[in-house]
Amino acid sequence: MKQTFSTKLRPDGGLEVPLDIKAIYGVARPAVRMTVLGETHRTRVAVYGGKYVLGLWKAVLQKHGLRGGEALEVTLEPDTAPRTVTPPKELTMLLKKNPRARMGWEAMSFTHKREWSQAIRDAKKPETREKRLAQAEAALVEKAHTKKSVRSARKSGS
């Protein structure tokens, strides 16, 4: 079910998809493998203002010197592989030590797990890595708290 199309890059890094995604994939926001500029990325189709859109990460835009307006060829195919993230060792140790953070990690989306893992992994200085790890821990504990609050509200009928 590969689909290839041409589209222009928007200044915000978005790529409008000129296809009826829901008709092709059966859902409006499917997980897909997007190949653009010879690189394949795992992502999800978004819907904005009734239009299907894909996003390119800032790092991809910078790597290829893209600013918007460029015509690009994009190939989409379903992404049926499990969406798992292997956290860096420091985050793995934190998740073992802090059960609330682990609950938050389990509640996070694939994308957020990938972003936190990448931010920690990409830190060049030890102090930057520690700062990001602390930020991740706070976000994960908050996520666990939010999930627990939602569950409690559902049980009480609020």
Secondary structure, DSSP 4 states (H G I P E B T S, - for coil): --EEEEEEBPTTSEEE--S-HHHHHSSSS-EEEEEETTEEEEEE-EEETTEEEEE--HHHHHHTT--S--EEEEEEEE--S-------HHHHHHHHH-HHHHHHHHHS-HHHHHHHHHHHHH--SHHHHHHHHHHHHHHHHHHHHHHHHHHHHHHHT-
